Each structure stands twice: as C-alpha cells, then as structure tokens.
Amino acid sequence: MDNVRINEGKELVREVNGTSYERHAIKTHVISNTDNIVDVVKNYAVPHMKKGDILFMSEKAVACTQNRAIPMDEIHPRPLARFLVKFVYRSPHGLGRTLPETMEVTLQQAGTARILFAAACSAIGKLFKKRGIFYAIAGEKVRAIDGPCPGALPPLDRCVTLGPENPEKSAKEIAQAIGYDVAIIDANDLSIEILGFTGKKKMIPVLEEALRDNPLGQGTECTPMGLLRKA
C-alpha cells in the first residue's frame, strides 16, 4: 500500500453523526489529458478498495482527462477582462478571478452580459456586506473554474482549469467500471461541493462533513483521489 497515505496536517479519521470514517488518500502520477480516468482509478485505487468503500476524487483530476485544463499562454484576455480583475477580491487562499486569463475564461464560459450583471449585483451586495452574489448569478460553470495554483504540480501550475463535463455522468461511468460508489468533489480548505455521486442521496451530507477539510492534495502530495471507509 505504498501509494495509500494521510496527507500532512490531515486526520485519518473523522466522526460524522456518531460514525467514524477513515479517509485514505491515494497517490497517483500527474494526471493529464492523455489519461483515461477509469484506467487511472483501476490502477491506483481499486487494488486497495473493500466492500462498502466510497471512492472520492478531485473534480480537477476528472477535468484534466477531459482536456479541460487550458494553458495560460493559450488564453488572450480582452480589455474587459483586464478591467474587471481590478475589482475582484484577492483571497489569501487562491488567485481566483484576480488574473486576466482566468477572468477571460469566465467571460467565455458564462457570457459577457451575465458576468457584467453578476459583477454589478455583487458590487451592490458588498454595500450591504453580502458575499457570494457574483457566483450565485454567474452559475455553476463559473464556480467550477480554477485558476493556476502556484502549489500545484506542472502543468496545472500554469493552467486555468474548467470544471469537469457532466460530473454526474462521469461518476456513474467510473462506478460501473469498478463496482464501487464514486463521488466527484470540488473541495478546498474552506468549502466542499459534491458535483457527482452514485450512492444514496442521504449520504451526501455525510460525505460533505467527512471530507470538509479536503484530505486530498494537488501539490507535491499528488493525491487526487481517496477512499472513504467506515472505521
């Protein structure tokens, strides 16, 4: 089990509603658009899985295999993108929309009119100390866009990554191929969203709580997937 580990600063076990769950991170190679995600899962995760396990995996890993990681040097921001980033909140937890390239992809995904409307509503919301309005209006596609992360392994440290195409379908295809339930998650150290899950819906809140601290790692850990197991 050399590729099964607990990432630094993360706990093996978390308790949810009185039940303890183990979270085992799985180390892989750097996943790219040359990989088939089912083959990756079969190679790295399935040999360690037991009955009742749930495979959870980063949405970015799935998106990369769908050729949805766009190199920064292939993105050419328009003047509007360069203008809008001046008003974006600079979070200490990531670059977000603060780069013209990321904003350009945002405009392309949602449309100029929708993003301008979302930005205007967000500006009004800030007067009343309300946050999250921009993403609520801009929509799911925009929320799923990840800017380049300095801590990520190449080439993702210089890419803007879209969310996976149809994560529910992807989760079902992987689950059918391996015989275990699969969850595709969008998680960071602040929040988590379950984008696709093949198990019972009542398990979604359990997954959210069990994985809320994001036990995966996209940097030197290279652990884009993991196993959730009742302790």
C-alpha positions as CSV (number, residue, x, y, z in Angstrom):
1,M,0.0,0.0,0.0
2,D,2.9,2.4,-0.8
3,N,0.6,4.8,-2.6
4,V,-2.0,5.0,0.2
5,R,-1.3,7.7,2.7
6,I,-2.6,10.5,5.0
7,N,-1.5,14.0,3.9
8,E,0.3,16.3,6.2
9,G,-2.0,18.2,8.5
10,K,-4.9,15.8,7.9
11,E,-6.5,13.3,10.1
12,L,-7.1,9.6,9.2
13,V,-10.5,9.5,11.0
14,R,-13.4,12.0,11.1
15,E,-16.6,11.4,13.0
16,V,-19.9,12.2,11.5
17,N,-23.2,11.7,13.3
18,G,-21.6,9.2,15.7
19,T,-19.9,7.2,12.9
20,S,-16.2,7.2,12.3
21,Y,-14.8,7.3,8.8
22,E,-11.3,6.7,7.6
23,R,-10.0,8.9,4.7
24,H,-7.2,7.3,2.8
25,A,-5.5,9.5,0.1
26,I,-4.3,7.7,-3.0
27,K,-1.1,8.8,-4.7
28,T,-1.0,8.7,-8.5
29,H,1.1,10.1,-11.3
30,V,0.3,13.6,-12.6
31,I,-3.0,13.1,-14.4
32,S,-3.3,14.7,-17.8
33,N,-5.4,14.7,-21.0
34,T,-3.5,11.6,-22.2
35,D,-5.1,9.5,-19.4
36,N,-8.3,7.6,-19.2
37,I,-9.8,8.3,-15.7
38,V,-11.2,4.8,-15.4
39,D,-7.8,3.3,-16.1
40,V,-6.2,5.6,-13.5
41,V,-8.7,4.5,-10.9
42,K,-8.4,0.8,-11.7
43,N,-4.6,1.1,-11.5
44,Y,-4.2,3.1,-8.3
45,A,-7.4,2.9,-6.2
46,V,-9.2,-0.4,-6.9
47,P,-6.5,-2.7,-5.6
48,H,-6.9,-1.1,-2.1
49,M,-10.7,-1.0,-2.0
50,K,-13.0,-3.1,0.2
51,K,-16.7,-3.7,0.3
52,G,-18.6,-0.6,1.4
53,D,-15.8,1.9,0.4
54,I,-16.6,5.1,-1.5
55,L,-14.0,6.4,-4.0
56,F,-13.8,10.2,-3.8
57,M,-11.9,12.2,-6.3
58,S,-11.0,15.7,-7.2
59,E,-13.0,17.4,-10.0
60,K,-9.8,18.7,-11.4
61,A,-8.4,15.2,-11.9
62,V,-11.5,14.3,-14.0
63,A,-11.4,17.6,-15.9
64,C,-7.8,17.1,-16.9
65,T,-8.6,13.8,-18.5
66,Q,-11.4,15.6,-20.5
67,N,-8.8,18.1,-21.9
68,R,-10.3,21.0,-19.8
69,A,-7.0,22.4,-18.5
70,I,-6.1,25.4,-20.6
71,P,-2.5,26.6,-20.6
72,M,-2.2,30.3,-19.7
73,D,-0.2,31.1,-22.8
74,E,-3.2,30.0,-25.0
75,I,-5.5,32.5,-23.3
76,H,-5.6,36.0,-24.7
77,P,-7.5,38.3,-22.2
78,R,-9.6,41.1,-23.8
79,P,-9.5,44.6,-22.3
80,L,-12.7,44.0,-20.4
81,A,-11.2,41.0,-18.5
82,R,-8.2,43.1,-17.5
83,F,-10.6,45.8,-16.3
84,L,-12.8,43.5,-14.3
85,V,-10.0,41.9,-12.3
86,K,-9.3,45.2,-10.7
87,F,-12.5,44.8,-8.6
88,V,-12.0,41.2,-7.7
89,Y,-11.5,40.3,-4.0
90,R,-8.0,38.9,-3.5
91,S,-8.4,36.0,-1.3
92,P,-5.3,34.7,0.6
93,H,-6.4,31.2,-0.3
94,G,-6.1,31.4,-4.1
95,L,-5.8,33.5,-7.2
96,G,-9.5,33.1,-8.1
97,R,-10.5,35.7,-10.7
98,T,-7.6,38.0,-10.0
99,L,-5.8,37.1,-13.2
100,P,-6.9,38.4,-16.5
101,E,-6.6,34.9,-18.1
102,T,-9.0,33.4,-15.5
103,M,-11.4,36.3,-16.0
104,E,-11.3,35.8,-19.8
105,V,-12.2,32.2,-19.4
106,T,-15.0,33.2,-17.1
107,L,-16.4,35.6,-19.7
108,Q,-16.2,32.9,-22.3
109,Q,-18.0,30.3,-20.2
110,A,-20.9,32.5,-18.9
111,G,-21.1,35.3,-21.5
112,T,-20.2,38.9,-21.2
113,A,-23.7,40.1,-20.3
114,R,-24.2,37.7,-17.5
115,I,-20.8,38.4,-15.9
116,L,-21.3,42.1,-16.1
117,F,-24.7,41.7,-14.4
118,A,-23.2,39.4,-11.8
119,A,-20.4,41.9,-11.1
120,A,-22.9,44.8,-10.8
121,C,-25.1,42.9,-8.3
122,S,-22.0,41.8,-6.4
123,A,-20.9,45.4,-6.1
124,I,-24.4,46.3,-4.7
125,G,-24.3,43.4,-2.3
126,K,-21.0,44.4,-0.9
127,L,-22.6,47.7,0.3
128,F,-24.8,45.5,2.5
129,K,-21.9,43.2,3.4
130,K,-23.4,40.3,1.5
131,R,-20.9,37.9,-0.3
132,G,-21.4,35.1,-2.8
133,I,-23.8,37.0,-5.1
134,F,-21.4,37.0,-8.0
135,Y,-21.1,33.2,-8.1
136,A,-24.8,32.7,-7.4
137,I,-25.6,34.7,-10.6
138,A,-22.7,33.6,-12.7
139,G,-23.6,30.0,-12.3
140,E,-22.1,26.5,-11.8
141,K,-19.7,26.7,-14.7
142,V,-18.1,29.8,-13.3
143,R,-17.9,28.4,-9.8
144,A,-16.1,25.4,-11.1
145,I,-13.3,27.3,-12.9
146,D,-9.9,27.1,-11.1
147,G,-7.1,29.5,-11.8
148,P,-3.5,28.4,-11.8
149,C,-2.2,27.4,-8.4
150,P,1.4,28.0,-7.5
151,G,1.4,25.0,-5.3
152,A,0.2,22.6,-8.0
153,L,2.4,20.3,-9.9
154,P,3.2,21.2,-13.5
155,P,1.5,21.7,-15.9
156,L,-1.5,22.7,-13.6
157,D,0.5,25.5,-12.0
158,R,0.2,27.3,-15.3
159,C,-3.3,26.4,-16.4
160,V,-6.9,27.6,-16.0
161,T,-9.0,24.5,-15.4
162,L,-12.7,24.2,-16.2
163,G,-15.0,22.1,-14.2
164,P,-15.5,18.5,-15.4
165,E,-18.0,18.0,-18.2
166,N,-21.1,16.3,-16.7
167,P,-19.6,15.1,-13.4
168,E,-22.7,13.0,-12.6
169,K,-22.3,11.0,-15.8
170,S,-18.5,10.7,-15.2
171,A,-19.1,9.4,-11.6
172,K,-21.6,6.8,-12.9
173,E,-19.2,5.6,-15.7
174,I,-16.4,5.2,-13.2
175,A,-18.7,3.4,-10.7
176,Q,-20.0,1.0,-13.3
177,A,-16.4,0.2,-14.3
178,I,-15.1,-0.5,-10.8
179,G,-18.1,-1.7,-8.9
180,Y,-17.9,0.9,-6.1
181,D,-19.7,4.1,-5.4
182,V,-17.9,7.2,-6.6
183,A,-18.0,10.9,-5.6
184,I,-16.5,13.7,-7.6
185,I,-15.8,16.6,-5.3
186,D,-14.8,20.3,-5.6
187,A,-13.0,20.9,-2.3
188,N,-10.5,23.3,-0.8
189,D,-9.6,24.2,2.7
190,L,-12.6,26.4,3.0
191,S,-15.5,24.6,1.5
192,I,-16.7,21.5,-0.4
193,E,-19.3,20.7,-3.0
194,I,-20.3,17.2,-4.2
195,L,-20.5,17.5,-8.0
196,G,-21.4,13.9,-8.7
197,F,-22.2,10.9,-6.5
198,T,-23.5,7.5,-7.4
199,G,-24.6,6.5,-3.9
200,K,-27.8,7.2,-1.9
201,K,-28.6,10.9,-1.6
202,K,-28.8,10.7,2.2
203,M,-25.1,10.1,2.1
204,I,-24.3,13.4,0.5
205,P,-24.3,15.4,3.8
206,V,-22.2,12.7,5.4
207,L,-19.7,13.0,2.5
208,E,-19.6,16.8,2.9
209,E,-18.8,16.6,6.5
210,A,-16.4,13.7,6.3
211,L,-14.4,15.4,3.6
212,R,-14.9,19.1,4.6
213,D,-11.2,19.6,5.4
214,N,-10.2,18.2,2.0
215,P,-7.9,15.3,2.7
216,L,-6.7,15.2,-0.9
217,G,-3.6,17.1,-2.3
218,Q,-2.9,18.5,-5.7
219,G,0.6,19.7,-5.0
220,T,3.6,17.6,-4.1
221,E,1.3,15.1,-2.4
222,C,-0.1,14.2,-5.8
223,T,-3.2,12.5,-4.2
224,P,-6.2,13.5,-6.4
225,M,-8.3,10.6,-5.1
226,G,-9.1,8.8,-1.9
227,L,-11.1,6.1,-0.2
228,L,-13.8,6.8,2.4
229,R,-14.3,3.8,4.7
230,K,-16.2,3.2,7.9
231,A,-13.7,2.8,10.7
